[in-house]
Amino acid sequence: MKQRVLSGMRPTGALHLGHYHGALKNWVRLQDDYDCFYFVADWHALTTHYEDRETIERNVYDMVIDWLAAGIDPERATLFIQSRLPEHAELFTLLAMGTPLGWLERVPTYKDQMEKLKDRDLATYGFLGYPLLQAADILIYKAGFVPVGEDQASHVELTREVARRFNHLYGRAPDFDAKVAAALAKLGKDDARYFEKQRRDFQQNGTPESLAKAEAILKKAASVPGWTPDDEELLTGHFRGTGKTVLTEPQALHTEVTKLPGLDGEKMSKSYGNTIAMREEPAEVERKIKRMPTDPARVHRSDPGNPEKCPVWEFHKVYSDAPTKDWVVKGCTTAGIGCLDCKQPVIDAIKKEQQPWRERAEAYLSNPKQVHWIVEVGTERARTAARETMRDVREAMGLRY
């Protein structure tokens, strides 16, 4: 069985090159090695743009087409829409009952977005709670990994804390201690004593070696007569200070993130008007790149420049091979090449990269029902997994009556 990976994107419409190199490229690669669940986070879009309802449907399917054009294979990955699955909202509500308010207020991106989006009224429960909704999105599929850049790692850590707290609150059966004692007895006195010593060390000091030693004891116990998988799960929860693992703690999967700036050197963003769309027309790509600003010191063709002060150089870092980069550095610093000369390899590389995307997208654009069908099939596949988790959650919380 492949480990499950989960990730999502807010539907902002057709994607740009920053989206591809920042996340989508990794999504395509991960589907070879993991059971990938990729979802359209349309509820998350409403946390900051709750008034913009007119374009959301078009944005959803424009984005999914770009996923498919980039190489996401619906036979190897599950594609679905968050709002089609009310189970997400139910888990979000149930998790909210036991999640401390301070956990949400300390999420770094919460304060960051409050500063950056001062033109919007973000004093809403939805915006404060979006990291918890994000946690519910992950936990409901019992994902083992969440691919993130370093700036998003705090969201995964919050998800882990939420899962840990839930398991502590609801994973402990009334006879938990008696069951732990019975499971320890199966280990034998010496191994049970050794296991308890490692547990105390781990809970007091967080020592990784203690965890490894305890896991070795449990692995050895697999050959003990009468030992069951329930015993292993019980003692694992006892060791970590939790109960039965109802919700899985995910790990952050730190993927290589290529940061591609916008045409002006700032972050590539539609709101800044500095993007190149994944399916941009070739003529428009050429026009945009040729109009990019360069090193301000190069007023005349004969003036030498510094690539590190030129936004075009950041594109060369992503798109050019070593000989081309050497050519750029030498030509720019000696005024041996002009700025238009420098831009041409970037233009050629982007157009070459985009060609297969446009070809794949054309098939879906001419048959939109196929895109809808792919999303519907993926949504039903996701629903099956979500319902299984919610059954366990309701039972743990005493709501299955």
Solvent accessible surface area in square Angstrom, and as a share of the most:
residue,aa,sasa,rsa
1,M,239,1.06
2,K,113,0.48
3,Q,103,0.46
4,R,65,0.24
5,V,0,0.00
6,L,3,0.01
7,S,14,0.09
8,G,30,0.29
9,M,22,0.10
10,R,80,0.29
11,P,6,0.04
12,T,64,0.37
13,G,3,0.03
14,A,37,0.28
15,L,1,0.01
16,H,13,0.06
17,L,0,0.00
18,G,15,0.14
19,H,49,0.22
20,Y,29,0.11
21,H,8,0.03
22,G,23,0.22
23,A,34,0.26
24,L,0,0.00
25,K,70,0.30
26,N,8,0.04
27,W,5,0.02
28,V,38,0.22
29,R,120,0.44
30,L,4,0.02
31,Q,1,0.00
32,D,80,0.42
33,D,90,0.47
34,Y,46,0.18
35,D,46,0.24
36,C,0,0.00
37,F,7,0.03
38,Y,0,0.00
39,F,8,0.03
40,V,1,0.00
41,A,4,0.03
42,D,12,0.06
43,W,64,0.23
44,H,8,0.03
45,A,14,0.11
46,L,65,0.32
47,T,13,0.07
48,T,4,0.02
49,H,69,0.31
50,Y,91,0.35
51,E,121,0.54
52,D,60,0.31
53,R,175,0.64
54,E,135,0.61
55,T,50,0.29
56,I,45,0.23
57,E,120,0.54
58,R,148,0.54
59,N,26,0.13
60,V,9,0.05
61,Y,34,0.13
62,D,38,0.20
63,M,0,0.00
64,V,1,0.00
65,I,11,0.05
66,D,1,0.00
67,W,0,0.00
68,L,5,0.03
69,A,0,0.00
70,A,8,0.07
71,G,19,0.19
72,I,5,0.02
73,D,43,0.22
74,P,33,0.21
75,E,151,0.68
76,R,109,0.40
77,A,2,0.02
78,T,3,0.02
79,L,3,0.01
80,F,1,0.00
81,I,7,0.04
82,Q,0,0.00
83,S,43,0.28
84,R,92,0.34
85,L,0,0.00
86,P,83,0.52
87,E,15,0.07
88,H,0,0.00
89,A,39,0.30
90,E,58,0.26
91,L,0,0.00
92,F,31,0.13
93,T,64,0.37
94,L,24,0.12
95,L,6,0.03
96,A,33,0.26
97,M,135,0.60
98,G,19,0.19
99,T,18,0.11
100,P,45,0.28
101,L,105,0.52
102,G,39,0.38
103,W,49,0.17
104,L,10,0.05
105,E,78,0.35
106,R,131,0.48
107,V,6,0.03
108,P,80,0.50
109,T,22,0.13
110,Y,38,0.14
111,K,129,0.55
112,D,58,0.30
113,Q,54,0.24
114,M,73,0.32
115,E,111,0.50
116,K,136,0.57
117,L,43,0.21
118,K,148,0.63
119,D,128,0.66
120,R,76,0.28
121,D,93,0.48
122,L,8,0.04
123,A,90,0.70
124,T,47,0.27
125,Y,137,0.52
126,G,34,0.33
127,F,1,0.00
128,L,30,0.15
129,G,1,0.01
130,Y,14,0.05
131,P,1,0.01
132,L,3,0.02
133,L,14,0.07
134,Q,49,0.22
135,A,0,0.00
136,A,0,0.00
137,D,0,0.00
138,I,7,0.03
139,L,0,0.00
140,I,0,0.00
141,Y,1,0.00
142,K,75,0.32
143,A,1,0.01
144,G,12,0.12
145,F,44,0.19
146,V,11,0.06
147,P,16,0.10
148,V,17,0.10
149,G,18,0.17
150,E,150,0.67
151,D,105,0.54
152,Q,63,0.28
153,A,29,0.22
154,S,37,0.24
155,H,10,0.04
156,V,3,0.01
157,E,80,0.36
158,L,7,0.04
159,T,1,0.00
160,R,46,0.17
161,E,34,0.15
162,V,4,0.02
163,A,0,0.00
164,R,84,0.31
165,R,91,0.33
166,F,7,0.03
167,N,4,0.02
168,H,88,0.39
169,L,79,0.39
170,Y,68,0.26
171,G,8,0.08
172,R,98,0.36
173,A,43,0.34
174,P,150,0.94
175,D,66,0.34
176,F,8,0.03
177,D,101,0.52
178,A,66,0.51
179,K,96,0.41
180,V,8,0.05
181,A,60,0.47
182,A,57,0.44
183,A,1,0.01
184,L,25,0.12
185,A,75,0.58
186,K,75,0.32
187,L,16,0.08
188,G,33,0.32
189,K,167,0.71
190,D,104,0.54
191,D,30,0.16
192,A,16,0.13
193,R,148,0.54
194,Y,86,0.33
195,F,0,0.00
196,E,33,0.15
197,K,122,0.52
198,Q,12,0.05
199,R,45,0.16
200,R,116,0.42
201,D,46,0.24
202,F,40,0.17
203,Q,83,0.37
204,Q,139,0.62
205,N,106,0.55
206,G,43,0.42
207,T,38,0.22
208,P,96,0.60
209,E,104,0.47
210,S,2,0.01
211,L,41,0.20
212,A,58,0.45
213,K,93,0.39
214,A,2,0.02
215,E,91,0.41
216,A,60,0.46
217,I,17,0.09
218,L,11,0.05
219,K,167,0.71
220,K,122,0.52
221,A,3,0.02
222,A,75,0.58
223,S,100,0.65
224,V,42,0.24
225,P,124,0.78
226,G,56,0.54
227,W,31,0.11
228,T,56,0.33
229,P,116,0.73
230,D,105,0.55
231,D,16,0.08
232,E,80,0.36
233,E,56,0.25
234,L,26,0.13
235,L,0,0.00
236,T,47,0.27
237,G,1,0.01
238,H,29,0.13
239,F,4,0.02
240,R,98,0.36
241,G,29,0.28
242,T,8,0.05
243,G,0,0.00
244,K,109,0.46
245,T,58,0.34
246,V,11,0.06
247,L,0,0.00
248,T,44,0.26
249,E,38,0.17
250,P,0,0.00
251,Q,88,0.39
252,A,31,0.24
253,L,34,0.17
254,H,111,0.50
255,T,22,0.13
256,E,139,0.63
257,V,57,0.33
258,T,31,0.18
259,K,170,0.72
260,L,10,0.05
261,P,20,0.12
262,G,0,0.00
263,L,22,0.11
264,D,65,0.34
265,G,35,0.34
266,E,110,0.49
267,K,151,0.64
268,M,7,0.03
269,S,24,0.15
270,K,94,0.40
271,S,99,0.64
272,Y,131,0.50
273,G,67,0.64
274,N,5,0.03
275,T,20,0.12
276,I,0,0.00
277,A,29,0.22
278,M,0,0.00
279,R,51,0.18
280,E,28,0.12
281,E,109,0.49
282,P,45,0.28
283,A,80,0.62
284,E,49,0.22
285,V,0,0.00
286,E,48,0.21
287,R,102,0.37
288,K,42,0.18
289,I,0,0.00
290,K,86,0.36
291,R,175,0.64
292,M,7,0.03
293,P,70,0.44
294,T,32,0.19
295,D,6,0.03
296,P,111,0.70
297,A,63,0.49
298,R,25,0.09
299,V,114,0.65
300,H,120,0.54
301,R,135,0.49
302,S,85,0.55
303,D,38,0.20
304,P,80,0.51
305,G,11,0.11
306,N,57,0.29
307,P,9,0.06
308,E,114,0.51
309,K,136,0.57
310,C,13,0.08
311,P,20,0.13
312,V,0,0.00
313,W,22,0.08
314,E,55,0.25
315,F,0,0.00
316,H,0,0.00
317,K,92,0.39
318,V,40,0.23
319,Y,36,0.14
320,S,17,0.11
321,D,85,0.44
322,A,67,0.52
323,P,94,0.59
324,T,32,0.19
325,K,57,0.24
326,D,97,0.50
327,W,105,0.37
328,V,2,0.01
329,V,61,0.35
330,K,148,0.63
331,G,7,0.07
332,C,11,0.06
333,T,60,0.35
334,T,89,0.52
335,A,17,0.13
336,G,49,0.47
337,I,17,0.09
338,G,6,0.06
339,C,37,0.22
340,L,110,0.55
341,D,67,0.35
342,C,14,0.08
343,K,7,0.03
344,Q,68,0.30
345,P,34,0.22
346,V,0,0.00
347,I,0,0.00
348,D,74,0.39
349,A,27,0.21
350,I,0,0.00
351,K,58,0.24
352,K,162,0.68
353,E,41,0.18
354,Q,0,0.00
355,Q,82,0.36
356,P,51,0.32
357,W,9,0.03
358,R,41,0.15
359,E,105,0.47
360,R,105,0.38
361,A,1,0.01
362,E,103,0.46
363,A,57,0.45
364,Y,35,0.13
365,L,85,0.43
366,S,85,0.55
367,N,69,0.35
368,P,72,0.45
369,K,158,0.67
370,Q,76,0.34
371,V,1,0.01
372,H,73,0.32
373,W,172,0.60
374,I,19,0.10
375,V,1,0.00
376,E,64,0.29
377,V,56,0.32
378,G,2,0.02
379,T,1,0.01
380,E,89,0.40
381,R,101,0.37
382,A,0,0.00
383,R,39,0.14
384,T,83,0.48
385,A,16,0.12
386,A,0,0.00
387,R,141,0.52
388,E,87,0.39
389,T,4,0.02
390,M,0,0.00
391,R,102,0.37
392,D,44,0.23
393,V,0,0.00
394,R,73,0.27
395,E,105,0.47
396,A,29,0.23
397,M,38,0.17
398,G,49,0.48
399,L,72,0.36
400,R,142,0.52
401,Y,221,0.84
